[in-house]
Amino acid sequence: MKLWYSPASPFVRKCLLVARERDLFDRLELLEASTTVINPNERLMEDNPTGKIPALVLDDGTVLFDSRVICAYLDSLHDGKKLMPRSGDKRFKIMTLEALADNIMDSAVANRYERGLRPPEYQWSDWSEGLMRKVRNGIDHIEKEWVPTLGRTPNMGSIAVASLLGYLDFRYPDWNWRRGHPKLTRWFKRFSERDSFTATAPE
Ligand SMILES: N[C@@H](CCC(=O)N[C@@H](CS)C(=O)NCC(=O)O)C(=O)O
């Protein structure tokens, strides 16, 4: 299987974390792609018409995207404990946590494009502030409601949250998401020590 990837993408990191946590990493061939809205990777766009990473090309040529689908597929390939429960209330809870983390990542990534790609004369500070307000609000919500679901052993929701927090540390090192979030800070410190997490750190 070939994974379109960039080491800096938090959505890619989710997939790599799943692969590493469930011993599937050796089955992935990594295709590095640098891609943005204004400078898309043409070869990637043939596989994923949205031009986004990650995208997974299976051996029979089938292409899977986005990160939620790829993670679910990888989770179907092993016989260990599933990262996404197959049924029951827990399944929908963990799906919602993954969606929450993904949506916060969308805002954080969009703001990075706004600040890093858009020419300064076209930047709009209200837009940036609005996006970062969503990020702060989302992190507040995880601190208040979701720490018990994050748990001690990884699940699909906690993997998404770890990717999000790793991305904030990487791209927003001065923003200090830890302030006011002691439970999440403690949980993340422990998760960060996992081999899967250190092996997937952005360069
Ligand atoms: N919903 C997608 C989001 C993926 C995404 O936004 N990837 C970014 C990199 S972090 C990207 O490829 N951006 C290029 C673009 O928007 O054209 C997923 O979960 O995979």
Ligand as a Chemical Component Dictionary entry (heavy atoms), coordinates in Angstrom:
data_LIG
# 
_chem_comp.id                   LIG 
_chem_comp.type                 NON-POLYMER 
_chem_comp.pdbx_formal_charge   0 
_chem_comp.three_letter_code    LIG 
# 
loop_
_chem_comp_atom.comp_id 
_chem_comp_atom.atom_id 
_chem_comp_atom.alt_atom_id 
_chem_comp_atom.type_symbol 
_chem_comp_atom.charge 
_chem_comp_atom.model_Cartn_x 
_chem_comp_atom.model_Cartn_y 
_chem_comp_atom.model_Cartn_z 
_chem_comp_atom.pdbx_ordinal 
LIG N1  N1  N 0 -10.319 15.897 6.096  1  
LIG C1  C1  C 0 -8.995  15.613 5.608  2  
LIG C2  C2  C 0 -8.091  16.818 5.825  3  
LIG C3  C3  C 0 -6.710  16.624 5.212  4  
LIG C4  C4  C 0 -5.944  17.939 5.063  5  
LIG O1  O1  O 0 -6.474  19.028 5.303  6  
LIG N2  N2  N 0 -4.679  17.814 4.672  7  
LIG C5  C5  C 0 -3.883  19.000 4.417  8  
LIG C6  C6  C 0 -2.472  18.832 4.973  9  
LIG S1  S1  S 0 -2.475  18.848 6.719  10 
LIG C7  C7  C 0 -3.747  19.169 2.904  11 
LIG O2  O2  O 0 -3.526  18.219 2.207  12 
LIG N3  N3  N 0 -3.878  20.429 2.412  13 
LIG C8  C8  C 0 -3.739  20.743 1.048  14 
LIG C9  C9  C 0 -4.972  21.434 0.513  15 
LIG O3  O3  O 0 -5.875  21.808 1.287  16 
LIG O4  O4  O 0 -5.028  21.602 -0.724 17 
LIG C10 C10 C 0 -8.454  14.349 6.293  18 
LIG O5  O5  O 0 -8.944  14.010 7.383  19 
LIG O6  O6  O 0 -7.588  13.659 5.718  20 
# 
loop_
_chem_comp_bond.comp_id 
_chem_comp_bond.atom_id_1 
_chem_comp_bond.atom_id_2 
_chem_comp_bond.value_order 
_chem_comp_bond.pdbx_ordinal 
LIG N1  C1  SING 1  
LIG C1  C2  SING 2  
LIG C1  C10 SING 3  
LIG C2  C3  SING 4  
LIG C3  C4  SING 5  
LIG C4  O1  DOUB 6  
LIG C4  N2  SING 7  
LIG N2  C5  SING 8  
LIG C5  C6  SING 9  
LIG C5  C7  SING 10 
LIG C6  S1  SING 11 
LIG C7  O2  DOUB 12 
LIG C7  N3  SING 13 
LIG N3  C8  SING 14 
LIG C8  C9  SING 15 
LIG C9  O3  DOUB 16 
LIG C9  O4  SING 17 
LIG C10 O5  DOUB 18 
LIG C10 O6  SING 19 
# 
